[in-house]
Amino acid sequence: MTIEAAREKLHEIIDHASEQEIMTLLSLAEGIKDVNYKYDDATLSMLKERSEAYLSGKAQTFSIEESLERIKVHRKKNGL
């Protein structure tokens, strides 16, 4: 996704957001400004690849319920 496409998507979200959603987005954006670290190029590349795989449907994803069930099965199987 290009930066222009990302900006347009954010504008669409804000234009259709409720008051509570707008305030939540604002608090998230303000919190990001306080972060004093940056990802290295390898991490950014990995995140971009994963994002593209998710958006294209190539990555296998699970709902919260499915994830919790998988954890339960794993713990039961491994005695945890």
Phi, psi and chi 1 to 4 in degrees:
 res  aa     phi    psi   chi1   chi2   chi3   chi4
   1 MET       -  133.8  175.8  179.8  -70.8      -
   2 THR   -78.9  162.5   66.1      -      -      -
   3 ILE   -63.1  -35.0 -168.3   67.4      -      -
   4 GLU   -65.8  -42.1  -67.6   81.3   13.4      -
   5 ALA   -65.8  -38.9      -      -      -      -
   6 ALA   -64.6  -42.5      -      -      -      -
   7 ARG   -61.7  -43.5  -79.7 -169.7  177.4  124.5
   8 GLU   -62.5  -42.2 -178.2   62.4   32.9      -
   9 LYS   -62.7  -43.1 -180.0   76.4  173.1  170.7
  10 LEU   -62.4  -40.6  -74.4  170.5      -      -
  11 HIS   -62.6  -40.8  -76.4  -72.5      -      -
  12 GLU   -62.0  -44.8  -76.0 -179.6   34.0      -
  13 ILE   -60.9  -46.9  -69.0  168.8      -      -
  14 ILE   -64.9  -41.3  -68.4  168.4      -      -
  15 ASP   -60.7  -29.0  -72.1  -16.4      -      -
  16 HIS  -108.5    7.6  -62.2   93.3      -      -
  17 ALA   -83.5  151.3      -      -      -      -
  18 SER   -76.6  170.8   68.3      -      -      -
  19 GLU   -59.0  -43.3 -178.1  177.6  -25.4      -
  20 GLN   -64.0  -42.3 -178.6  179.7    0.1      -
  21 GLU   -63.5  -40.3  -69.4  168.1  -31.3      -
  22 ILE   -63.4  -43.4  -70.4  171.2      -      -
  23 MET   -65.5  -37.0  -62.6  -51.9  -73.4      -
  24 THR   -65.0  -46.1  -59.7      -      -      -
  25 LEU   -61.1  -40.2  -71.0  169.6      -      -
  26 LEU   -62.6  -44.4  178.6   59.9      -      -
  27 SER   -65.5  -36.1   67.7      -      -      -
  28 LEU   -64.2  -45.6  -72.2  171.1      -      -
  29 ALA   -63.2  -40.9      -      -      -      -
  30 GLU   -67.9  -34.7  -72.4  175.9  -17.1      -
  31 GLY   -66.3  -34.4      -      -      -      -
  32 ILE   -64.3  -35.6  -68.9  169.8      -      -
  33 LYS   -61.5  -27.3  -68.4  177.9 -173.6  176.9
  34 ASP   -83.2   -7.6  -64.6  -26.6      -      -
  35 VAL   -78.5  129.7  176.0      -      -      -
  36 ASN  -109.4   26.5  -67.9  -37.0      -      -
  37 TYR  -125.7  160.6   65.3   88.3      -      -
  38 LYS  -132.2  147.1  -66.0 -175.0  178.7 -175.4
  39 TYR   -78.3  145.8  -68.6  114.0      -      -
  40 ASP   -78.3  169.9   60.1   22.2      -      -
  41 ASP   -61.0  -37.7  -71.3  -21.0      -      -
  42 ALA   -64.7  -41.6      -      -      -      -
  43 THR   -67.5  -43.7  -58.1      -      -      -
  44 LEU   -60.0  -41.2  -71.9  172.0      -      -
  45 SER   -63.6  -43.9  177.5      -      -      -
  46 MET   -63.3  -43.7  178.9  -90.3  -56.5      -
  47 LEU   -63.6  -40.3  -69.3  170.6      -      -
  48 LYS   -64.7  -43.1 -176.3  175.3 -179.5 -179.2
  49 GLU   -61.8  -44.0  -72.9  173.9   16.9      -
  50 ARG   -65.7  -39.4  -72.3 -174.1 -179.4 -177.6
  51 SER   -63.1  -45.2  176.8      -      -      -
  52 GLU   -63.8  -39.4  -70.9  171.2   -4.9      -
  53 ALA   -65.1  -40.9      -      -      -      -
  54 TYR   -64.7  -49.0  166.6   74.0      -      -
  55 LEU   -66.0  -30.3  -67.3  171.6      -      -
  56 SER   -85.6   -9.3   69.6      -      -      -
  57 GLY    86.7    3.9      -      -      -      -
  58 LYS   -76.4  -26.2  -67.7  179.1 -176.6  176.4
  59 ALA   -88.0  139.8      -      -      -      -
  60 GLN   -80.8  128.1 -175.6  177.8   15.8      -
  61 THR  -126.1  160.8   59.2      -      -      -
  62 PHE  -133.5  146.6  -58.6   95.1      -      -
  63 SER   -72.2  169.6   69.1      -      -      -
  64 ILE   -59.9  -44.0  -67.9  173.0      -      -
  65 GLU   -61.4  -44.3  -67.1   81.3   12.7      -
  66 GLU   -63.6  -41.0  -69.8  169.6  -37.8      -
  67 SER   -62.9  -45.4  -63.6      -      -      -
  68 LEU   -62.5  -39.8  -69.8  173.4      -      -
  69 GLU   -65.1  -41.4 -174.8   59.7   31.5      -
  70 ARG   -61.9  -39.4  -70.0  168.9   56.9   92.6
  71 ILE   -64.5  -45.0  -68.9  167.7      -      -
  72 LYS   -59.0  -45.8  -73.3  178.0 -171.6  176.1
  73 VAL   -63.4  -43.5  168.7      -      -      -
  74 HIS   -61.3  -45.3  177.8   78.3      -      -
  75 ARG   -64.5  -41.9  -74.6 -176.3  167.5 -176.9
  76 LYS   -64.8  -42.2 -174.4  174.5 -177.2  179.4
  77 LYS   -65.9  -35.9  178.7 -179.6  170.3 -175.6
  78 ASN  -103.2   10.7  -66.5  -66.8      -      -
  79 GLY    68.0   32.6      -      -      -      -
  80 LEU  -102.9      -  -61.2  174.4      -      -
